[in-house]
Amino acid sequence: MGDPVLPLLGNGGYDVSHYDLEFYIDPSRDYLDAFVTIEASAKQSLTAFSLDYSGPPVSDLTVNQEPAAYCRVEGELVVGPAPSIQDGETFTVSVTYAGKPMGVMRPGAPEREGWVRVSEEQITAGGLWGAEAAYMPVNATNLDKATFHMAITVPEPLAVSGVGTLVETRESDKGTTYVWVSEVPTPPSRVFIATGRFELERDDEAEGVPYENLMPPDTPLELRENLDEATAIITELSEVFGPFPFDRLGFTFIPDHPAFNAISAQTRIVVLGTTSVGDAFLAHEIAHQWFGNSLTPATSQDDWLSEGFATYAEGLWAEANVGPDASDALARFWWQNMGESTRHLGVVDAPEHLGDHVAYFRGAATLHALRSEVGDDAFFRTLRRFASDFRHSPVTTEDFVSIAESESKADLSDFFEVWLYDDTVPPMPAQTPLGAGPSLSRPIWAATGKTLLGDALS
């Protein structure tokens, strides 16, 4: 089932339905003690199967509670069940392991990913394109979403940030266990775990979407005030994309993380190492809850369906606050920053292209050009139908093209060929006639260094 660009990711022959993670994490020792149970169903008879795994040494492995043979080969945990598993049979795999996770060295990446010891108290675990294999055995493909139950224990006075809903905390001699449950199918790459001195800020009755934030007690006031705008952004993006796809959203702040960016995990935005979180930043990361988490790129080749859509959300938010010319100005800014020629983005053809600026800028510019091509009514119908029809599912570029053609009643094959697959950046269309897009009740966009707006309109 391997990804076209990362062929070792993902495994065929079975579908995972659920992961149960029992972790003890001690950041002071950079140590993980784990017991993971995977529930799956066979799509064919299996005398052997593989899981993606690059974590600490395995001490025990069973299939259906019976000992099974296993070996590790190039980031794979190869399992030989006895007896073999029959086509259509449901089965469980339980894996025990412990030690210091070393991260995953993905082809094209500058450093190991998936497990970062930030400090004596802070550990982050997770990331895209197979980074999750650094800390858990997994079918590391967006094509195989599953539910998650995570019981993670840390020494006092630390806490744990996860995805889904925090349903329980309990004390023991080892520390405090935090139980997170994600009942909505979740791509393993969109699970993100963090430890630290967090305070839980929870409001199940909040206007719009309930929130569940885990923030250090000394979180700067500037960051807290900026995050307060999330409710307004969710409300307005919901008018554009349709209902928010999850029953809550939370923020976690990791102040000392070296990444200096953010991870939009499912139901949770993790701010890493920066307090410069402006409206554009928030609009981008919140949009990922629709495009990236609910609708997940089926393969790395479809990454523009995540990053391009989230980048375009920045333009829509600017347009709603500043006026109808703002998204057009931003689209031209994205186009100019791509240069006169760039690789095609419809097909990511090398690992080093994953996450590069093309998926962001050319993806967003493609959406703006599509809006000009088909008009506002068809464009916004396309966005809403795409988000609705493929809710909580993997998506491909072909899925989006099909809906765009259906809603516009036009053959868009030439348009997408030029904008997605041509090595030369096409010219931007003439000034886009706008006006039927979303509107906000109050202008809160700030043209500061925290956003692209000041540069785009200058």
C-alpha positions as CSV (number, residue, x, y, z in Angstrom):
1,M,0.0,0.0,0.0
2,G,3.1,2.2,0.1
3,D,2.9,5.9,-0.6
4,P,4.0,6.8,-4.2
5,V,6.8,9.0,-2.8
6,L,7.5,7.1,0.4
7,P,6.9,3.5,-0.7
8,L,7.8,2.0,2.7
9,L,4.8,3.7,4.4
10,G,1.6,1.9,4.8
11,N,0.8,-1.8,4.6
12,G,-1.8,-3.8,2.7
13,G,-3.8,-6.8,3.5
14,Y,-5.7,-5.5,6.5
15,D,-7.6,-2.5,7.9
16,V,-7.0,-1.1,11.4
17,S,-10.2,-0.1,13.3
18,H,-8.7,0.9,16.7
19,Y,-5.5,1.6,18.5
20,D,-5.2,1.3,22.3
21,L,-2.1,3.0,23.7
22,E,-0.8,2.5,27.2
23,F,2.2,4.7,27.7
24,Y,4.5,5.7,30.6
25,I,6.6,8.6,29.5
26,D,9.5,10.0,31.6
27,P,10.8,13.1,29.9
28,S,13.7,13.5,32.4
29,R,15.1,10.1,31.1
30,D,13.8,10.5,27.5
31,Y,12.1,7.2,28.2
32,L,8.9,5.4,26.8
33,D,7.4,2.2,28.3
34,A,4.5,1.1,26.1
35,F,1.9,-1.6,25.5
36,V,-0.1,-1.1,22.3
37,T,-3.1,-3.2,21.1
38,I,-4.3,-2.9,17.5
39,E,-7.7,-4.1,16.4
40,A,-7.9,-4.9,12.7
41,S,-9.6,-7.0,10.0
42,A,-8.0,-9.0,7.3
43,K,-8.7,-8.1,3.7
44,Q,-7.0,-11.4,2.5
45,S,-5.5,-14.5,4.1
46,L,-2.4,-13.5,6.1
47,T,0.5,-15.8,6.8
48,A,2.5,-12.6,7.6
49,F,1.9,-8.9,7.8
50,S,3.8,-5.7,8.5
51,L,3.5,-2.7,10.7
52,D,5.5,0.5,10.3
53,Y,7.7,0.9,13.4
54,S,11.0,2.5,14.2
55,G,10.6,2.7,18.0
56,P,12.4,1.1,21.0
57,P,13.2,-2.6,21.3
58,V,10.2,-4.9,21.3
59,S,10.0,-7.4,24.2
60,D,6.8,-9.2,23.5
61,L,4.3,-9.6,20.6
62,T,1.0,-11.5,20.4
63,V,-1.7,-12.0,17.8
64,N,-5.1,-12.9,19.3
65,Q,-3.3,-13.3,22.6
66,E,-1.1,-16.0,21.2
67,P,2.7,-15.6,20.9
68,A,3.7,-14.7,17.3
69,A,7.0,-14.6,15.5
70,Y,8.3,-11.2,14.5
71,C,11.4,-9.4,13.1
72,R,12.3,-5.8,12.3
73,V,13.4,-4.8,8.8
74,E,14.1,-1.2,7.6
75,G,11.4,0.5,9.7
76,E,9.0,-2.4,9.5
77,L,7.8,-4.8,12.2
78,V,7.1,-8.0,10.3
79,V,4.7,-10.4,12.1
80,G,4.1,-14.1,11.5
81,P,0.9,-15.1,13.3
82,A,0.3,-18.8,14.2
83,P,-2.2,-19.9,13.0
84,S,-2.5,-17.7,10.0
85,I,-5.3,-15.1,9.8
86,Q,-8.2,-15.8,7.4
87,D,-9.7,-13.4,4.9
88,G,-12.4,-11.3,6.7
89,E,-11.2,-12.3,10.2
90,T,-10.9,-9.7,12.9
91,F,-7.7,-9.9,15.0
92,T,-5.8,-8.1,17.6
93,V,-2.0,-7.4,17.8
94,S,-0.4,-6.5,21.1
95,V,3.1,-5.1,21.3
96,T,5.2,-4.4,24.4
97,Y,8.3,-2.3,24.1
98,A,10.4,0.2,26.1
99,G,13.4,2.5,25.8
100,K,14.5,5.7,24.2
101,P,12.7,6.5,20.9
102,M,15.2,7.8,18.4
103,G,12.8,9.3,15.8
104,V,12.3,8.5,12.2
105,M,14.7,9.6,9.5
106,R,12.4,10.2,6.6
107,P,14.0,10.4,3.1
108,G,14.4,14.1,2.2
109,A,14.0,15.3,5.8
110,P,16.8,17.4,7.4
111,E,16.6,15.5,10.8
112,R,14.8,12.8,12.7
113,E,11.1,13.3,13.2
114,G,8.3,11.9,15.4
115,W,9.9,12.2,18.9
116,V,11.5,15.3,20.3
117,R,12.8,15.7,23.9
118,V,12.3,19.4,24.3
119,S,13.4,19.7,28.0
120,E,13.5,17.7,31.2
121,E,9.6,18.0,31.3
122,Q,8.6,18.4,27.7
123,I,8.3,15.6,25.1
124,T,6.4,15.8,21.8
125,A,5.5,12.7,19.8
126,G,3.9,12.8,16.3
127,G,4.2,14.3,12.9
128,L,3.3,13.7,9.3
129,W,4.3,11.1,6.7
130,G,5.3,8.2,9.0
131,A,6.7,10.2,11.9
132,E,4.2,8.4,14.2
133,A,6.2,5.1,13.7
134,A,8.8,6.7,16.0
135,Y,6.8,5.8,19.0
136,M,4.1,3.3,18.0
137,P,3.6,0.3,15.7
138,V,1.1,1.6,13.1
139,N,-0.3,1.3,9.6
140,A,1.2,4.6,8.6
141,T,-1.1,5.6,5.8
142,N,-3.8,8.2,5.6
143,L,-5.9,5.6,3.9
144,D,-6.4,3.7,7.1
145,K,-8.0,5.9,9.7
146,A,-8.9,4.4,13.1
147,T,-10.2,5.4,16.5
148,F,-7.8,5.9,19.5
149,H,-7.8,5.3,23.2
150,M,-4.7,6.7,24.9
151,A,-3.9,6.2,28.6
152,I,-0.6,8.0,29.1
153,T,1.1,8.2,32.5
154,V,3.7,10.9,33.4
155,P,5.5,11.7,36.6
156,E,4.1,14.5,38.8
157,P,3.6,17.4,38.3
158,L,3.5,16.9,34.5
159,A,0.4,16.6,32.3
160,V,-0.4,15.1,28.9
161,S,-1.9,16.7,25.8
162,G,-3.5,14.3,23.3
163,V,-6.2,14.3,20.7
164,G,-10.0,13.8,21.0
165,T,-11.4,14.3,24.5
166,L,-9.8,14.0,27.9
167,V,-12.2,11.6,29.6
168,E,-10.3,10.7,32.8
169,T,-7.3,11.4,35.0
170,R,-6.2,9.0,37.7
171,E,-3.3,8.9,40.2
172,S,-0.9,6.0,40.8
173,D,2.6,5.5,42.3
174,K,4.1,6.3,38.9
175,G,2.3,9.6,38.5
176,T,-0.9,10.7,36.8
177,T,-2.6,9.0,33.9
178,Y,-4.4,11.0,31.3
179,V,-6.9,9.2,29.2
180,W,-7.7,10.7,25.8
181,V,-10.3,9.2,23.5
182,S,-10.8,9.9,19.8
183,E,-14.1,8.3,18.7
184,V,-13.9,9.9,15.2
185,P,-11.7,8.0,12.7
186,T,-8.3,9.6,12.9
187,P,-5.3,9.3,10.6
188,P,-2.4,8.2,12.8
189,S,-0.3,11.0,11.3
190,R,-2.7,13.5,12.9
191,V,-2.2,12.1,16.5
192,F,0.1,14.3,18.5
193,I,1.1,13.8,22.1
194,A,2.9,16.3,24.4
195,T,4.0,16.4,28.0
196,G,4.6,19.4,30.1
197,R,3.4,21.5,33.0
198,F,0.0,22.3,31.7
199,E,-3.1,23.7,33.2
200,L,-6.4,22.5,31.8
201,E,-8.7,25.2,30.6
202,R,-12.0,23.6,29.6
203,D,-15.4,25.0,28.6
204,D,-18.0,22.5,27.3
205,E,-20.6,25.3,27.1
206,A,-18.4,27.7,25.0
207,E,-20.0,29.6,22.2
208,G,-19.6,27.7,18.9
209,V,-17.2,24.8,19.6
210,P,-16.3,23.7,23.1
211,Y,-12.6,24.0,23.9
212,E,-10.1,22.1,25.9
213,N,-6.8,23.9,26.2
214,L,-3.6,22.8,27.9
215,M,-1.4,25.7,28.5
216,P,1.7,26.3,30.8
217,P,0.8,28.6,33.8
218,D,3.2,31.3,32.5
219,T,1.8,31.4,29.0
220,P,2.2,35.0,27.8
221,L,-0.9,37.2,27.8
222,E,-0.3,38.1,24.1
223,L,-0.7,34.5,23.1
224,R,-3.8,34.0,25.2
225,E,-5.4,37.1,23.7
226,N,-4.6,36.0,20.1
227,L,-6.0,32.5,20.7
228,D,-9.3,34.1,21.9
229,E,-10.0,35.0,18.3
230,A,-10.3,31.3,17.4
231,T,-14.1,31.3,18.1
232,A,-14.8,34.0,15.5
233,I,-12.5,32.3,13.0
234,I,-14.3,28.9,13.5
235,T,-17.7,30.6,13.1
236,E,-16.8,32.3,9.8
237,L,-14.9,29.4,8.3
238,S,-17.9,27.2,9.1
239,E,-20.0,29.5,6.8
240,V,-17.5,28.8,4.0
241,F,-16.6,25.1,4.5
242,G,-19.7,23.9,6.3
243,P,-20.1,22.7,9.9
244,F,-17.0,22.3,12.0
245,P,-16.1,18.6,11.6
246,F,-15.4,17.8,15.3
247,D,-17.2,18.3,18.6
248,R,-14.4,20.4,20.1
249,L,-11.0,22.1,19.5
250,G,-8.1,22.7,21.9
251,F,-4.8,24.5,21.9
252,T,-1.5,23.4,23.5
253,F,1.5,25.6,23.9
254,I,5.1,24.1,24.0
255,P,7.2,27.2,24.8
256,D,10.7,25.8,24.3
257,H,10.2,23.7,21.2
258,P,12.8,24.4,18.5
259,A,10.4,24.0,15.6
260,F,8.9,27.5,15.9
261,N,5.6,26.7,14.1
262,A,2.5,24.7,14.8
263,I,1.0,21.2,14.3
264,S,-2.7,20.9,13.5
265,A,-3.5,17.6,15.0
266,Q,-7.0,16.2,14.9
267,T,-9.1,18.4,17.4
268,R,-5.9,20.1,18.7
269,I,-3.6,22.8,17.5
270,V,-0.2,22.6,19.1
271,V,1.8,25.9,19.1
272,L,5.5,25.1,19.1
273,G,8.0,27.6,20.4
274,T,6.4,30.9,19.2
275,T,4.0,33.4,20.7
276,S,3.6,35.3,17.4
277,V,0.2,33.8,16.5
278,G,-1.8,36.2,14.4
279,D,-5.0,35.9,12.6
280,A,-3.5,34.4,9.4
281,F,-1.7,31.8,11.5
282,L,-4.9,30.8,13.3
283,A,-7.0,30.8,10.2
284,H,-4.5,28.5,8.5
285,E,-4.3,26.0,11.4
286,I,-8.1,26.0,12.1
287,A,-8.8,25.3,8.4
288,H,-6.7,22.2,8.7
289,Q,-9.4,20.7,10.9
290,W,-11.5,20.5,7.7
291,F,-8.6,20.0,5.2
292,G,-5.9,17.8,6.7
293,N,-7.8,16.2,9.6
294,S,-11.4,15.5,8.5
295,L,-10.4,15.3,4.8
296,T,-6.9,13.9,4.8
297,P,-4.7,13.7,1.6
298,A,-4.8,10.1,0.6
299,T,-1.1,10.2,-0.4
300,S,1.7,12.7,-0.3
301,Q,0.8,13.5,-3.9
302,D,-2.4,15.1,-2.7
303,D,-0.8,17.3,-0.1
304,W,-2.0,20.5,-1.7
305,L,-5.6,19.5,-0.6
306,S,-4.4,20.2,2.9
307,E,-1.8,23.0,2.7
308,G,-3.2,24.8,-0.3
309,F,-6.7,24.9,1.3
310,A,-5.4,26.0,4.7
311,T,-3.4,28.8,3.0
312,Y,-6.4,29.9,1.0
313,A,-8.3,30.2,4.3
314,E,-5.9,33.0,5.2
315,G,-7.1,34.8,2.1
316,L,-10.7,34.2,2.9
317,W,-10.3,35.5,6.4
318,A,-8.5,38.6,5.1
319,E,-11.2,39.2,2.6
320,A,-13.9,38.9,5.2
321,N,-12.2,41.5,7.4
322,V,-10.4,43.9,5.1
323,G,-12.6,43.7,2.0
324,P,-13.1,41.9,-1.3
325,D,-9.6,42.9,-2.7
326,A,-7.7,41.3,0.1
327,S,-7.8,37.6,-1.0
328,D,-6.9,38.7,-4.5
329,A,-3.9,40.6,-3.2
330,L,-2.8,37.6,-1.2
331,A,-3.2,35.3,-4.2
332,R,-0.8,37.5,-6.2
333,F,1.6,37.6,-3.3
334,W,1.6,33.7,-3.3
335,W,2.0,33.7,-7.0
336,Q,4.9,36.1,-7.0
337,N,6.7,34.2,-4.3
338,M,6.6,31.0,-6.3
339,G,9.0,32.5,-8.9
340,E,8.7,32.3,-12.6
341,S,9.0,28.5,-12.7
342,T,8.5,25.7,-10.2
343,R,7.8,22.0,-10.0
344,H,4.3,20.8,-10.6
345,L,2.3,20.2,-7.4
346,G,-0.3,17.8,-8.5
347,V,2.3,15.0,-8.2
348,V,4.9,15.3,-5.5
349,D,7.7,13.3,-7.1
350,A,10.4,13.4,-4.5
351,P,10.6,13.2,-0.7
352,E,12.3,16.6,-0.4
353,H,9.2,18.2,-2.0
354,L,7.0,17.2,0.9
355,G,5.9,20.3,2.8
356,D,7.7,22.7,0.5
357,H,6.2,26.1,-0.4
358,V,4.6,24.9,-3.6
359,A,1.9,22.9,-1.9
360,Y,1.1,26.0,0.2
361,F,1.4,28.9,-2.3
362,R,0.6,27.3,-5.6
363,G,-2.2,25.2,-4.0
364,A,-3.8,28.4,-2.7
365,A,-3.2,30.3,-6.0
366,T,-4.9,27.4,-7.8
367,L,-8.0,27.7,-5.7
368,H,-8.1,31.4,-6.3
369,A,-7.7,30.9,-10.0
370,L,-10.5,28.3,-9.9
371,R,-12.7,30.8,-8.2
372,S,-12.1,33.2,-11.0
373,E,-12.8,30.5,-13.6
374,V,-16.1,29.2,-12.2
375,G,-17.4,32.2,-10.2
376,D,-18.2,32.6,-6.5
377,D,-21.4,30.6,-6.4
378,A,-20.0,27.4,-8.0
379,F,-16.7,27.8,-6.1
380,F,-18.2,28.0,-2.6
381,R,-20.6,25.2,-3.4
382,T,-17.6,23.1,-4.4
383,L,-15.8,23.8,-1.1
384,R,-18.8,23.0,1.0
385,R,-19.7,19.8,-0.9
386,F,-16.1,18.6,-0.9
387,A,-16.0,19.0,2.9
388,S,-19.3,17.3,3.3
389,D,-19.1,14.4,0.9
390,F,-15.7,13.3,2.2
391,R,-16.1,14.1,5.9
392,H,-13.6,12.0,7.9
393,S,-12.2,10.3,4.8
394,P,-9.0,10.3,2.7
395,V,-9.3,12.4,-0.4
396,T,-7.5,12.6,-3.8
397,T,-7.0,15.4,-6.3
398,E,-9.4,13.5,-8.6
399,D,-12.1,13.7,-5.9
400,F,-11.9,17.5,-5.8
401,V,-11.7,17.9,-9.5
402,S,-14.9,15.8,-9.9
403,I,-16.9,17.9,-7.5
404,A,-15.6,21.1,-9.0
405,E,-16.7,20.0,-12.5
406,S,-20.1,18.8,-11.1
407,E,-20.8,22.1,-9.3
408,S,-19.6,24.3,-12.2
409,K,-21.1,22.1,-14.9
410,A,-17.9,22.7,-16.8
411,D,-15.0,20.6,-18.2
412,L,-12.1,21.8,-16.1
413,S,-9.5,19.3,-17.3
414,D,-7.5,21.9,-19.1
415,F,-7.6,24.3,-16.2
416,F,-6.3,21.7,-13.7
417,E,-3.8,20.4,-16.1
418,V,-2.2,23.9,-16.3
419,W,-2.6,24.8,-12.6
420,L,-1.7,21.4,-11.0
421,Y,0.6,19.6,-13.4
422,D,2.4,22.2,-15.6
423,D,6.0,22.8,-14.6
424,T,5.6,26.5,-15.5
425,V,3.6,28.7,-13.1
426,P,0.6,30.0,-15.2
427,P,-0.2,33.7,-15.1
428,M,-2.7,34.9,-12.5
429,P,-6.1,35.7,-14.0
430,A,-7.2,39.3,-14.2
431,Q,-8.5,40.9,-11.1
432,T,-11.0,38.5,-9.7
433,P,-14.6,39.8,-9.5
434,L,-15.4,39.0,-5.9
435,G,-18.3,39.7,-3.6
436,A,-20.3,36.6,-2.9
437,G,-17.8,35.2,-0.4
438,P,-18.0,35.1,3.4
439,S,-18.5,38.2,5.5
440,L,-17.6,39.0,9.1
441,S,-19.5,41.1,11.6
442,R,-16.3,42.8,13.0
443,P,-12.9,43.6,11.5
444,I,-10.2,42.0,13.6
445,W,-7.6,41.3,11.0
446,A,-4.3,43.1,12.0
447,A,-1.9,44.1,9.3
448,T,1.1,43.3,11.4
449,G,4.3,41.3,11.1
450,K,2.3,38.3,12.3
451,T,0.4,38.1,9.0
452,L,1.0,38.2,5.3
453,L,-1.5,40.9,4.8
454,G,0.8,43.9,5.2
455,D,3.3,42.5,2.6
456,A,0.6,41.4,0.2
457,L,-1.1,44.9,0.1
458,S,2.1,46.9,0.0
